[in-house]
């Protein structure tokens, strides 16, 4: 695969055979983020679980201490006073069947997070095939199925992220922007790792954190030594 000169220069700073301490790895990521835009820094965490089993699922949400650097667009399915509450809290889109039809007919996905009150899940369920594969389906575990829509919207706007396993048992999560600097990114990383470790399923056997990598949007990945992370 062809890589540009900036990527190749950045890759020279990283020893691919080495697993770094968290602080050193994140410092390297900020040094290698050389794009003209403010790159997002992501953590990729491979877990020693089997996501095919319901008792080994790892999913949840956390408000990052320094936010994500991005203002998430929030869609809320609610009616009556709860719809008014969602609008007052700053939700970008609020509605019922009108939004369901817009998503179904127009293939409209101009939002990042979906919140729903429990009484609306019957309606939202019709969108399962569309929202599910995109990771947008509301979930009680992630705090996105709730009557407290004000709190849900406020937390998402403050930098709440959802973490969940993909089919290869890896969690992919943003931990901020390269411009945050290493200290703030490390605070966010530590908060995310702490939540993932806390969410370890009782059925998980053997080494839980198999591999941990951090990388910016356009930069090379930097491996972190999982043994150096308190589990």
Secondary structure, DSSP 8 states (H G I E B T S, - for coil): ----HHHHHHHHTS-TT--B-HHHHHHHHHHH--SSS--EEEEEEEESS-TTSGGG--EEEEE-TT--SS---EEEE--THHHHHHHHHT-SEEESHHHHHHHHHH-----SEEEE-GGGHHHHGGGHHHHGGGT-S--TTTT-B-S-HHHHHHHHHTTEEEEEB-TTSEEEEEEEEGGG-HHHHHHHHHHHHHHHHHT--TT--S-SEEEEEEEESSS--EEE-GGGS--
